[in-house]
Amino acid sequence: MWNKIAVLLEMIKFKHTVFAMPFALMGAFLAGRGVPDAAVFWWVILAMVGARTSAMGFNRIVDRRFDAANPRTAQRALPAGQVTLLESWGMVVLASALFFFACFMLNPLALKIAPFALGLTLFYSLTKRFTWLCHVVLGVALAFSPLGGWVAVSASLEGYPWILSLGVLFWVAGFDCIYACLDADFDREAGLYSMPAIFGRRNGFRVAVLFHVLAFCLFTLTGLQAELNLWYYGGLAITAAALFYQHIIVTPKDLSRIRQSFFSMNGLISLTLFCATWLALATAS
């Protein structure tokens, strides 16, 4: 059983929860101007784990035929027969239940917006079938992370979490544009949509640059609106360097280091901004 669980977790790349989790905690810390109540803290973490596990499991299920036909993804657990469809659906149902229960334990507003948040993350998996704006849809889905963290603590949609959420939207949409370049040729042949597949890799990279510039501006505006001190801007400087670096090491003609860009740099960005926010709030006068 444990081996099967390990395969399921690898199938959904559970370790990549690091991309969205820090932003959910960042929203929670900003709402409380510091470390939230321990119970709230852990329910936010469980909600994020449930939502992402459900969304990634659903993605693997609905894309299993495309994954089987794509040489890059043919060895994923479902097309390779390492797990069954029933086992995958079981994981999605259990993870969704965990998400809704965590939202229930937080507050009524969190529970009210939960169906929209989870529904959008599930809907994203279908968007490559009909729109090249799929990257933006993914960004909107993950933008619920800081918004959800804020609501978990404040039980309100008022304030500046929207600016941070917009920043997350463009950050995610930008790196997803870059990552989609790996499958541009396959997507084109399979009739799937993405910016690189429809407009070419070079234009996909140009859009990613624009999105990342917008994300950086919105992250800066978040710091100003929240009146954070220099610790935050130190983290923002590291974020700028990481964004710039991933556009240097990966180009439309050389995608060999795209996994380093996607995993290392973007994990660094989310963790850095969260830690910088935490330090800024902890040292506020």
FITOR-733903 format. One line per field, with one value per atom (N, C-alpha, C): residue in one letter; residue number from 1; z, x, y. Coordinates in steps of 0.1 Angstrom, whole numbers, plus 2048, in hexadecimal, padded with zeros to 3 digits. Layout:
<sites>
resn: c(A  ...)
resi: c(NUM  ...)
up: c(Z  ...)
east: c(X  ...)
north: c(Y  ...)
</sites>
This chain:
<sites>
resn: c(M  M  M  W  W  W  N  N  N  K  K  K  I  I  I  A  A  A  V  V  V  L  L  L  L  L  L  E  E  E  M  M  M  I  I  I  K  K  K  F  F  F  K  K  K  H  H  H  T  T  T  V  V  V  F  F  F  A  A  A  M  M  M  P  P  P  F  F  F  A  A  A  L  L  L  M  M  M  G  G  G  A  A  A  F  F  F  L  L  L  A  A  A  G  G  G  R  R  R  G  G  G  V  V  V  P  P  P  D  D  D  A  A  A  A  A  A  V  V  V  F  F  F  W  W  W  W  W  W  V  V  V  I  I  I  L  L  L  A  A  A  M  M  M  V  V  V  G  G  G  A  A  A  R  R  R  T  T  T  S  S  S  A  A  A  M  M  M  G  G  G  F  F  F  N  N  N  R  R  R  I  I  I  V  V  V  D  D  D  R  R  R  R  R  R  F  F  F  D  D  D  A  A  A  A  A  A  N  N  N  P  P  P  R  R  R  T  T  T  A  A  A  Q  Q  Q  R  R  R  A  A  A  L  L  L  P  P  P  A  A  A  G  G  G  Q  Q  Q  V  V  V  T  T  T  L  L  L  L  L  L  E  E  E  S  S  S  W  W  W  G  G  G  M  M  M  V  V  V  V  V  V  L  L  L  A  A  A  S  S  S  A  A  A  L  L  L  F  F  F  F  F  F  F  F  F  A  A  A  C  C  C  F  F  F  M  M  M  L  L  L  N  N  N  P  P  P  L  L  L  A  A  A  L  L  L  K  K  K  I  I  I  A  A  A  P  P  P  F  F  F  A  A  A  L  L  L  G  G  G  L  L  L  T  T  T  L  L  L  F  F  F  Y  Y  Y  S  S  S  L  L  L  T  T  T  K  K  K  R  R  R  F  F  F  T  T  T  W  W  W  L  L  L  C  C  C  H  H  H  V  V  V  V  V  V  L  L  L  G  G  G  V  V  V  A  A  A  L  L  L  A  A  A  F  F  F  S  S  S  P  P  P  L  L  L  G  G  G  G  G  G  W  W  W  V  V  V  A  A  A  V  V  V  S  S  S  A  A  A  S  S  S  L  L  L  E  E  E  G  G  G  Y  Y  Y  P  P  P  W  W  W  I  I  I  L  L  L  S  S  S  L  L  L  G  G  G  V  V  V  L  L  L  F  F  F  W  W  W  V  V  V  A  A  A  G  G  G  F  F  F  D  D  D  C  C  C  I  I  I  Y  Y  Y  A  A  A  C  C  C  L  L  L  D  D  D  A  A  A  D  D  D  F  F  F  D  D  D  R  R  R  E  E  E  A  A  A  G  G  G  L  L  L  Y  Y  Y  S  S  S  M  M  M  P  P  P  A  A  A  I  I  I  F  F  F  G  G  G  R  R  R  R  R  R  N  N  N  G  G  G  F  F  F  R  R  R  V  V  V  A  A  A  V  V  V  L  L  L  F  F  F  H  H  H  V  V  V  L  L  L  A  A  A  F  F  F  C  C  C  L  L  L  F  F  F  T  T  T  L  L  L  T  T  T  G  G  G  L  L  L  Q  Q  Q  A  A  A  E  E  E  L  L  L  N  N  N  L  L  L  W  W  W  Y  Y  Y  Y  Y  Y  G  G  G  G  G  G  L  L  L  A  A  A  I  I  I  T  T  T  A  A  A  A  A  A  A  A  A  L  L  L  F  F  F  Y  Y  Y  Q  Q  Q  H  H  H  I  I  I  I  I  I  V  V  V  T  T  T  P  P  P  K  K  K  D  D  D  L  L  L  S  S  S  R  R  R  I  I  I  R  R  R  Q  Q  Q  S  S  S  F  F  F  F  F  F  S  S  S  M  M  M  N  N  N  G  G  G  L  L  L  I  I  I  S  S  S  L  L  L  T  T  T  L  L  L  F  F  F  C  C  C  A  A  A  T  T  T  W  W  W  L  L  L  A  A  A  L  L  L  A  A  A  T  T  T  A  A  A  S  S  S)
resi: c(1  1  1  2  2  2  3  3  3  4  4  4  5  5  5  6  6  6  7  7  7  8  8  8  9  9  9  10  10  10  11  11  11  12  12  12  13  13  13  14  14  14  15  15  15  16  16  16  17  17  17  18  18  18  19  19  19  20  20  20  21  21  21  22  22  22  23  23  23  24  24  24  25  25  25  26  26  26  27  27  27  28  28  28  29  29  29  30  30  30  31  31  31  32  32  32  33  33  33  34  34  34  35  35  35  36  36  36  37  37  37  38  38  38  39  39  39  40  40  40  41  41  41  42  42  42  43  43  43  44  44  44  45  45  45  46  46  46  47  47  47  48  48  48  49  49  49  50  50  50  51  51  51  52  52  52  53  53  53  54  54  54  55  55  55  56  56  56  57  57  57  58  58  58  59  59  59  60  60  60  61  61  61  62  62  62  63  63  63  64  64  64  65  65  65  66  66  66  67  67  67  68  68  68  69  69  69  70  70  70  71  71  71  72  72  72  73  73  73  74  74  74  75  75  75  76  76  76  77  77  77  78  78  78  79  79  79  80  80  80  81  81  81  82  82  82  83  83  83  84  84  84  85  85  85  86  86  86  87  87  87  88  88  88  89  89  89  90  90  90  91  91  91  92  92  92  93  93  93  94  94  94  95  95  95  96  96  96  97  97  97  98  98  98  99  99  99  100  100  100  101  101  101  102  102  102  103  103  103  104  104  104  105  105  105  106  106  106  107  107  107  108  108  108  109  109  109  110  110  110  111  111  111  112  112  112  113  113  113  114  114  114  115  115  115  116  116  116  117  117  117  118  118  118  119  119  119  120  120  120  121  121  121  122  122  122  123  123  123  124  124  124  125  125  125  126  126  126  127  127  127  128  128  128  129  129  129  130  130  130  131  131  131  132  132  132  133  133  133  134  134  134  135  135  135  136  136  136  137  137  137  138  138  138  139  139  139  140  140  140  141  141  141  142  142  142  143  143  143  144  144  144  145  145  145  146  146  146  147  147  147  148  148  148  149  149  149  150  150  150  151  151  151  152  152  152  153  153  153  154  154  154  155  155  155  156  156  156  157  157  157  158  158  158  159  159  159  160  160  160  161  161  161  162  162  162  163  163  163  164  164  164  165  165  165  166  166  166  167  167  167  168  168  168  169  169  169  170  170  170  171  171  171  172  172  172  173  173  173  174  174  174  175  175  175  176  176  176  177  177  177  178  178  178  179  179  179  180  180  180  181  181  181  182  182  182  183  183  183  184  184  184  185  185  185  186  186  186  187  187  187  188  188  188  189  189  189  190  190  190  191  191  191  192  192  192  193  193  193  194  194  194  195  195  195  196  196  196  197  197  197  198  198  198  199  199  199  200  200  200  201  201  201  202  202  202  203  203  203  204  204  204  205  205  205  206  206  206  207  207  207  208  208  208  209  209  209  210  210  210  211  211  211  212  212  212  213  213  213  214  214  214  215  215  215  216  216  216  217  217  217  218  218  218  219  219  219  220  220  220  221  221  221  222  222  222  223  223  223  224  224  224  225  225  225  226  226  226  227  227  227  228  228  228  229  229  229  230  230  230  231  231  231  232  232  232  233  233  233  234  234  234  235  235  235  236  236  236  237  237  237  238  238  238  239  239  239  240  240  240  241  241  241  242  242  242  243  243  243  244  244  244  245  245  245  246  246  246  247  247  247  248  248  248  249  249  249  250  250  250  251  251  251  252  252  252  253  253  253  254  254  254  255  255  255  256  256  256  257  257  257  258  258  258  259  259  259  260  260  260  261  261  261  262  262  262  263  263  263  264  264  264  265  265  265  266  266  266  267  267  267  268  268  268  269  269  269  270  270  270  271  271  271  272  272  272  273  273  273  274  274  274  275  275  275  276  276  276  277  277  277  278  278  278  279  279  279  280  280  280  281  281  281  282  282  282  283  283  283  284  284  284  285  285  285)
up: c(800  800  800  808  809  7FC  7F5  7E8  7DE  7DF  7D6  7D9  7E6  7EA  7E5  7E6  7E1  7D2  7CA  7BC  7B9  7C0  7BE  7C1  7CC  7CF  7C5  7C0  7B5  7A8  7A6  79A  799  7A5  7A6  7AA  7AA  7AE  7BB  7C6  7D2  7D8  7D5  7DA  7D4  7C9  7C3  7C9  7D4  7DC  7E1  7E1  7E6  7DD  7D1  7C9  7CE  7D2  7D6  7E6  7ED  7FC  802  7FF  805  803  7F7  7F5  7FD  7FF  808  816  81B  828  828  81D  81D  81E  817  819  827  82E  83C  845  843  84C  84A  83D  83B  841  841  847  856  85C  86B  86F  866  869  871  86E  876  875  87D  87D  882  87A  87E  889  88E  898  893  89B  897  890  895  88E  880  87E  871  868  86D  866  860  868  863  85A  85C  853  845  845  838  831  838  831  82C  834  830  824  824  819  80C  80D  801  7FC  805  801  7FA  800  7FA  7ED  7EB  7DE  7D4  7D6  7CC  7C8  7D2  7D0  7C7  7CA  7C2  7B4  7B2  7A5  79C  7A2  79B  797  7A1  79E  792  793  788  77B  77B  76F  769  771  76C  766  76C  768  75A  759  74C  741  744  73A  737  73D  73C  72D  725  717  70F  712  70C  712  71F  726  71F  71C  717  709  701  6F4  6F3  6FE  6FE  704  6FC  701  70E  710  71D  729  727  733  733  729  728  734  73C  747  754  753  75F  764  771  778  771  76D  767  759  750  743  743  74D  74F  756  75C  763  771  777  784  78F  78B  793  78B  791  789  789  780  77F  78C  792  79E  7A9  7AA  7B5  7B4  7A7  7A5  7A9  7A5  7A8  7B8  7BE  7CD  7D3  7CE  7D3  7D1  7C6  7C3  7CD  7CF  7D8  7E6  7EB  7F9  7FA  7F1  7F1  7F1  7E9  7E8  7F6  7FC  809  813  813  81C  81A  80E  80B  811  80E  813  822  828  837  83D  837  83C  83B  830  82E  839  83B  845  853  856  863  864  859  85A  85D  854  856  84B  84D  843  835  835  828  820  827  821  81A  821  81C  810  810  805  7F8  7F9  7ED  7E9  7F1  7EF  7E1  7DE  7D2  7C5  7C6  7BB  7B9  7C4  7C4  7BE  7C4  7BF  7B1  7AE  7A1  796  799  78F  78D  798  796  78E  790  788  779  777  76A  761  768  760  758  75D  756  749  747  73A  730  735  72C  720  721  716  70A  70C  701  6F8  6FE  6F6  6F7  6FF  6FF  703  6FC  6FF  70B  711  71E  72A  727  732  73D  739  743  74D  747  750  759  754  75D  769  766  770  77A  775  77E  787  781  789  794  790  79A  7A6  7A3  7AE  7B5  7AF  7B6  7C2  7C2  7CE  7DA  7D8  7E4  7EE  7EA  7F4  7F8  7EF  7F2  7FD  7FB  805  812  812  81F  826  81F  824  82B  823  828  834  835  840  84D  84D  859  85B  851  852  850  84A  847  83F  836  82E  821  817  80A  808  812  811  814  80E  811  804  806  7FA  7F6  7FA  7F5  7E6  7E0  7D2  7CA  7CF  7C8  7C8  7D3  7D4  7CB  7CB  7C3  7B4  7B0  7A2  79F  7A8  7A6  7A4  7AC  7AB  79E  799  78C  781  780  775  777  783  786  780  784  780  771  76B  75D  755  75A  754  753  75F  75F  758  758  750  741  73D  72E  72B  733  730  730  73B  73C  730  72B  720  713  713  707  705  710  70E  706  706  6FF  6F3  6EF  6E4  6D8  6D3  6C7  6C9  6D4  6D7  6D8  6DF  6E1  6D3  6CA  6BD  6B5  6B6  6AE  6B4  6C2  6C8  6C9  6C4  6C4  6D1  6D9  6E6  6E5  6EF  6EE  6F9  6F5  6FF  6F7  6FE  6F6  6EE  6F3  6EA  6DE  6E0  6D5  6CB  6CF  6C5  6BF  6C7  6C2  6C1  6C5  6C4  6D1  6D3  6DF  6E2  6D8  6DA  6DF  6DA  6DF  6EC  6EF  6FC  707  703  70D  70E  704  705  70E  70D  716  724  726  734  73A  732  737  73C  733  737  744  745  751  75D  75C  768  76C  762  766  76E  769  770  77E  77F  78C  796  791  79A  79E  795  799  7A3  7A2  7AB  7B9  7B9  7C5  7CD  7C5  7CB  7D1  7C9  7CE  7DB  7DC  7E8  7F4  7F2  7FD  801  7F8  7FB  802  7FD  803  811  813  820  82A  824  82C  833  82A  82F  82F  837  838  82E  830  827  825  82F  82E  822  820  815  808  807  7FA  7F8  802  800  7F9  7FE  7F7  7E9  7E7  7DA  7D0  7D5  7CD  7C8  7D2  7CE  7C4  7C6  7BC  7AE  7AD  7A0  79A  7A2  79C  797  79F  79B  78E  78D  781  775  777  76C  768  772  76F  767  76A  762  754  751  743  73C  744  73E  73B  744  743  739  736  72D  722  715  70A  700  6F7  6EE  6E6  6E4  6DD  6E6  6F3  6FC  709  709  714  71E  71C  724  733  737  745  74A  743  747  754  758  764  770  76E  778  77A  76F  770  777  772  777  786  78A  798  7A2  79E  7A8  7AA  79F  7A0  7A5  7A1  7A5  7B3  7B7  7C6  7CE  7C9  7D1  7D2  7C7  7C8  7D2  7D2  7DC  7EA  7ED  7FA  7FF  7F6  7F9  7FD  7F5  7F7  804  807  814  820  81F  82A  82C  821  822  828  825  82B  83A  83D  84C  853  84E  855  856  84B  84B  856  857  861  86F  871  87E  883  87A  87E  87D  87A  879  886  885  891  895)
east: c(808  800  809  813  81C  823  826  82D  823  816  80C  80A  80A  808  814  820  82C  82B  826  824  81A  80F  805  80B  812  818  822  82A  833  82C  821  819  814  810  80B  817  823  82E  82B  828  824  82E  83B  845  844  83D  83B  831  82B  821  829  836  83E  83B  836  834  829  81D  812  811  815  814  819  825  82B  822  81B  813  806  801  7F5  7F9  804  809  80C  811  814  807  7FC  7EF  7EA  7EC  7E8  7F0  7FD  806  803  800  7FD  7F0  7E6  7D9  7DA  7E2  7E4  7EF  7F7  802  80C  80E  817  812  818  815  807  7FE  7F0  7EF  7E3  7E1  7E5  7EA  7F0  7E5  7D9  7CF  7CC  7CB  7C9  7D5  7E1  7ED  7EC  7E9  7E9  7DD  7D2  7C6  7C9  7D0  7D4  7DD  7E7  7F0  7E8  7DF  7D7  7CE  7C8  7C0  7C8  7D4  7DC  7E0  7E4  7E8  7DC  7D0  7C4  7C1  7C1  7BE  7C7  7D4  7DE  7DE  7DD  7DD  7D1  7C5  7B9  7BB  7C0  7C2  7CC  7D7  7E1  7DD  7D6  7D0  7C6  7BD  7B3  7BA  7C5  7CD  7D2  7D8  7DE  7D3  7C8  7BD  7B8  7B4  7AE  7B8  7C5  7D0  7D7  7D2  7D9  7DB  7D2  7D4  7DE  7DE  7E8  7F6  7F6  803  809  800  804  80A  805  80A  816  819  824  831  83B  847  84D  84B  850  848  83B  833  82E  832  82D  82F  83A  83D  837  82E  826  81E  81B  815  808  7FF  7F3  7F5  7FB  7FD  806  80F  819  813  806  800  804  80B  810  805  7FB  7EF  7E3  7D8  7CB  7C3  7BA  7B1  7A9  7A4  79C  7A5  7B1  7BA  7BC  7BE  7C0  7B4  7A8  79B  79A  79D  79C  7A5  7B1  7B9  7B3  7AD  7A7  79B  793  787  78C  795  79A  7A1  7A8  7AF  7A5  79B  790  789  786  77F  788  795  79E  79E  79E  79D  791  785  779  778  77C  77C  785  791  79A  793  78D  786  77B  773  769  76E  77A  780  785  788  78D  782  779  76E  764  758  74D  751  758  75C  766  76F  778  771  766  75F  756  751  749  751  75E  766  76D  76C  774  76F  762  75E  764  764  769  778  77F  78E  791  78B  78E  789  77D  777  780  786  78F  79C  7A1  7AD  7AB  79F  79B  799  792  78E  79B  7A5  7B2  7B6  7B5  7BA  7B3  7A7  7A0  7A3  7A9  7AA  7B3  7BD  7C6  7BF  7B3  7AC  7A5  7A4  79C  7A2  7AC  7B1  7C0  7C7  7D5  7D6  7CB  7CC  7CC  7CF  7D0  7DA  7E5  7EF  7E9  7E0  7DA  7D0  7C9  7BF  7C7  7D2  7DA  7DE  7E2  7E6  7DB  7CF  7C3  7C0  7C2  7BF  7C9  7D6  7E0  7DF  7D9  7D8  7CE  7C6  7BE  7C6  7D3  7DC  7DD  7E3  7E4  7D6  7CD  7BF  7B9  7BB  7B6  7BC  7C9  7D1  7CC  7C9  7C4  7B6  7AD  7A0  7A0  7A9  7AA  7AC  7B4  7B7  7AD  7AA  7A1  792  78F  781  77B  783  77F  786  780  786  78B  78A  78F  79D  7A4  7B2  7BA  7C7  7D0  7D4  7CD  7D1  7CF  7C6  7C4  7D0  7D8  7E4  7EE  7F0  7F9  7F4  7E7  7E1  7E4  7E2  7E5  7F4  7FD  80B  80D  807  808  803  7F7  7F1  7FC  802  80B  818  81D  829  826  81B  818  816  80E  80C  818  822  82F  837  838  841  83A  82C  826  827  828  82B  838  842  84F  84F  849  849  841  837  82F  837  843  84B  850  852  856  84D  840  836  830  836  830  82D  837  835  82A  82B  821  813  812  804  7FF  807  803  7FD  804  800  7F4  7F2  7E7  7DB  7DC  7D0  7CE  7D8  7D7  7DC  7D8  7DB  7E5  7EE  7F7  7FD  802  808  814  81D  828  823  819  814  80D  806  7FE  806  80E  815  825  829  838  83F  84A  851  857  85C  861  857  84B  840  83B  83C  838  842  84F  859  856  853  850  844  83A  82E  833  83B  840  848  850  857  84D  843  839  832  82E  827  830  83D  845  849  849  84B  83F  833  827  826  82A  82B  834  840  849  843  83D  837  82C  824  819  81E  829  830  835  83B  840  834  829  81E  818  819  814  81C  829  832  82E  82B  828  81B  811  803  804  80C  80C  816  81D  826  831  837  841  84F  858  865  86F  87C  886  888  885  886  87E  872  86A  871  876  87C  88A  890  89C  897  88C  887  882  87D  878  884  88F  89B  8A0  89F  8A3  899  88C  882  884  888  88B  897  8A1  8AD  8A9  8A0  89C  894  88B  883  88C  895  89F  8A7  8AC  8B4  8AD  8A1  89A  898  898  896  8A4  8AF  8BC  8C0  8BD  8C2  8B9  8AD  8A4  8A0  8A1  89E  895  88E  886  88E  89B  8A3  8AA  8AA  8B1  8A9  8A1  898  89F  8AB  8B2  8B2  8B1  8B1  8A4  899  88C  887  88B  887  88E  89A  8A1  89A  896  88F  882  87A  86D  86C  874  874  87C  889  892  88F  88E  88C  87E  874  867  864  86A  869  870  87C  883  87B  874  86C  861  85A  84E  853  85E  863  869  870  877  86D  863  859  852  84F  848  851  85E  867  86A  86B  86D  861  855  849  849  84C  84C  856  862  86C  868  862  85D  853  849  83F  845  84E  854  85C  862  86B  864  857  850  850  852  852  844)
north: c(7F4  800  80D  80C  818  81B  810  812  819  814  81A  829  82C  83A  843  83D  844  846  83D  83E  849  849  854  862  863  870  874  86B  86E  872  86B  86E  87D  882  890  89A  895  89D  8A5  89D  8A3  8AD  8AB  8B4  8C2  8C3  8D0  8D9  8D4  8DC  8E8  8E8  8F3  900  8FE  90A  913  90C  914  916  90C  90C  919  91E  92A  936  937  942  942  936  934  939  935  939  948  94D  95B  963  95F  965  965  959  958  961  961  96A  978  97C  98B  98E  985  988  98A  982  983  98B  991  999  991  985  97C  96E  965  957  955  94E  94C  942  940  936  928  920  913  90A  90A  902  907  915  91A  917  918  915  907  8FE  8F0  8ED  8F3  8F1  8F7  902  908  8FE  8F9  8EF  8E3  8DE  8D2  8D5  8E1  8E6  8E6  8EC  8ED  8DF  8D6  8C8  8C1  8C3  8BD  8C2  8CF  8D6  8D2  8D3  8D0  8C1  8B8  8AA  8A6  8AC  8AA  8AE  8BB  8C1  8B9  8B5  8AE  8A0  899  88C  88D  896  898  89B  8A3  8A6  899  891  884  87B  87B  872  877  884  888  889  88A  88B  87E  873  866  862  864  85F  868  875  87E  87A  878  874  867  85E  851  853  85D  85F  868  86F  878  871  870  869  86F  87C  882  87E  87A  877  868  860  853  84A  84D  845  84A  853  857  84B  84C  840  83A  843  83E  837  83E  838  82C  82C  821  815  817  80C  809  813  811  813  81B  81D  81B  818  817  824  825  830  832  826  826  82C  828  82D  83C  840  84F  857  852  859  859  84E  84D  858  85A  865  872  875  882  884  87A  87B  87E  876  878  886  88A  897  8A3  8A1  8AB  8AC  8A1  8A0  8A7  8A5  8AB  8BA  8BF  8CD  8D4  8CE  8D3  8D3  8C8  8C7  8D2  8D4  8DE  8EC  8EF  8FC  8FD  8F2  8F2  8F6  8F0  8F3  901  908  915  920  922  92B  92A  930  92F  934  940  945  93C  936  92D  921  91C  911  916  922  928  929  92D  92F  922  918  90B  905  904  8FE  905  912  91A  918  918  916  908  8FD  8F0  8EE  8F3  8F1  8F7  902  909  901  8FC  8F4  8E7  8E1  8D5  8D9  8E4  8E9  8EC  8F0  8F3  8E7  8DB  8CF  8CD  8D3  8D2  8DD  8E8  8F4  8F2  8E9  8E8  8E2  8DD  8D7  8E2  8EF  8F9  907  90A  918  918  922  924  92D  931  938  92F  922  918  91C  923  927  932  93A  945  93E  934  92D  926  920  91A  925  931  93C  940  941  945  93A  92E  923  924  926  927  934  93E  94B  94A  93F  93D  939  936  932  93D  949  954  959  959  95E  955  948  93E  940  942  944  950  95B  967  965  95E  95C  952  949  940  947  952  95A  965  96C  978  976  96B  968  973  979  985  985  98B  98C  99B  9A3  9B1  9B2  9BC  9BE  9BD  9B9  9B9  9AB  9A0  993  992  99A  99A  99E  9A7  9AB  99F  999  98E  982  980  976  978  985  988  985  988  985  977  96E  960  95B  961  95E  95F  96B  96D  966  964  95B  94D  947  93A  939  942  942  943  94B  94D  940  93A  92E  922  922  918  919  926  928  922  924  91F  910  90A  8FB  8F5  8FC  8F6  8F5  8FC  8FB  8ED  8E5  8D7  8CF  8D2  8CA  8D1  8DC  8E4  8DC  8D4  8CC  8C1  8BA  8B0  8B6  8C1  8C8  8CC  8D1  8D5  8C9  8BE  8B2  8AC  8AD  8A7  8B0  8BC  8C5  8CC  8CC  8D3  8E1  8E9  8F8  8FC  904  90B  916  920  92C  927  91F  91B  913  90A  902  90A  914  91C  927  92E  93A  938  92C  929  92B  925  925  933  93A  947  951  951  95A  955  948  943  949  949  94F  95E  965  973  976  96E  970  96D  963  95F  96B  971  97D  988  98B  995  991  985  980  981  97E  97E  98D  996  9A4  9A9  9A5  9A9  9A3  996  990  997  99B  9A2  9AF  9B6  9C3  9C1  9B7  9B4  9B0  9A8  9A4  9B0  9BA  9C6  9CE  9CF  9D7  9D0  9C3  9BC  9C1  9C2  9C7  9D5  9DD  9EB  9EC  9E5  9E5  9DF  9D5  9CF  9D6  9E0  9E8  9DF  9D7  9CE  9D4  9D0  9D7  9D1  9D4  9D0  9C1  9BA  9AB  9A6  9AC  9A7  9AB  9B7  9BB  9B4  9AF  9A6  99A  994  988  98B  997  99B  99C  9A0  9A1  993  98A  97C  976  97A  976  97B  988  98E  987  983  97C  96E  968  95A  95B  964  966  969  972  975  969  961  956  94B  949  93E  942  94F  953  954  952  951  943  93A  92C  924  929  922  92B  927  92F  926  92D  925  91A  91C  912  908  90B  902  900  8F5  8F2  8E8  8E5  8DB  8DD  8E9  8EC  8F1  8EE  8F3  8ED  8E1  8DC  8E3  8E7  8EF  8FC  902  90F  90D  903  901  8FD  8F4  8EE  8F6  8F8  8FF  90E  915  923  927  920  924  920  914  911  91B  920  92A  937  93B  947  946  93C  93B  93A  932  932  93F  945  952  95D  95E  969  966  959  956  959  955  957  966  96D  97C  983  97E  984  981  975  971  979  97B  983  991  997  9A5  9A7  99E  99F  99D  994  991  99C  9A4  9AF  9BD  9BD  9CA  9D1  9DE  9E7  9EA)
</sites>
